[in-house]
Amino acid sequence: MKYKVYKHFKGGTYIKLNEAIHTETNEIMVVYFSVSSGEVFVRPKDMFYDTVDTEKFYGPRFREIREK
């Protein structure tokens, strides 16, 4: 299985493990983990692929950097 590696706009590196469906809302979630800490996170898919628009940054929240 190939995993995609992403860089968060704040600098962390994460590996996307899979997508999951929230059992009560049917919302699609992204399951991913931090390369540096090993912590596992889940976030709504729309938010994972969303564009961040702040005073200091405009661009994707997570940018794919490679497949592993």
C-alpha positions as CSV (number, residue, x, y, z in Angstrom):
1,M,0.0,0.0,0.0
2,K,1.4,3.4,-0.9
3,Y,1.0,6.2,1.6
4,K,1.0,9.9,0.7
5,V,3.2,12.2,2.7
6,Y,2.0,15.8,3.3
7,K,3.6,18.9,4.7
8,H,1.3,21.0,6.9
9,F,1.2,24.7,6.3
10,K,2.8,25.2,9.8
11,G,5.6,22.9,8.9
12,G,4.9,19.4,10.3
13,T,5.2,16.3,8.1
14,Y,2.3,13.8,8.1
15,I,1.4,10.5,6.5
16,K,-2.2,10.0,5.3
17,L,-3.2,6.5,6.5
18,N,-6.7,6.2,5.2
19,E,-10.2,7.8,4.9
20,A,-13.0,6.8,7.3
21,I,-16.7,7.4,7.6
22,H,-18.1,9.0,10.8
23,T,-20.7,6.5,12.0
24,E,-23.3,9.1,13.0
25,T,-22.9,11.9,10.4
26,N,-21.5,9.9,7.4
27,E,-18.9,12.6,7.1
28,I,-15.7,11.4,5.4
29,M,-12.7,11.8,7.6
30,V,-9.0,11.6,6.9
31,V,-6.8,9.6,9.3
32,Y,-3.2,10.6,9.4
33,F,-0.2,10.6,11.7
34,S,2.7,12.9,12.6
35,V,6.1,11.7,11.4
36,S,7.8,13.4,14.3
37,S,5.6,12.4,17.2
38,G,3.8,9.3,15.9
39,E,0.5,10.8,17.1
40,V,-2.6,9.8,15.1
41,F,-5.1,12.4,14.1
42,V,-8.5,12.5,12.3
43,R,-9.9,15.5,10.5
44,P,-12.9,16.1,8.2
45,K,-11.8,15.5,4.6
46,D,-13.1,18.9,3.5
47,M,-10.9,20.6,6.1
48,F,-7.8,18.4,5.3
49,Y,-7.9,19.5,1.7
50,D,-9.1,23.1,2.5
51,T,-7.2,26.3,1.6
52,V,-6.0,28.3,4.6
53,D,-6.4,32.1,4.2
54,T,-4.7,34.1,7.0
55,E,-2.7,37.3,7.1
56,K,0.6,35.3,7.0
57,F,-0.3,32.4,4.7
58,Y,-2.6,31.5,1.8
59,G,-2.5,28.0,0.3
60,P,-3.4,24.4,1.0
61,R,-3.6,23.3,4.7
62,F,-1.7,20.1,3.7
63,R,0.5,19.9,0.6
64,E,1.4,16.5,-0.8
65,I,5.2,16.1,-1.0
66,R,5.6,12.5,-2.0
67,E,4.3,8.9,-1.9
68,K,6.0,6.4,0.3
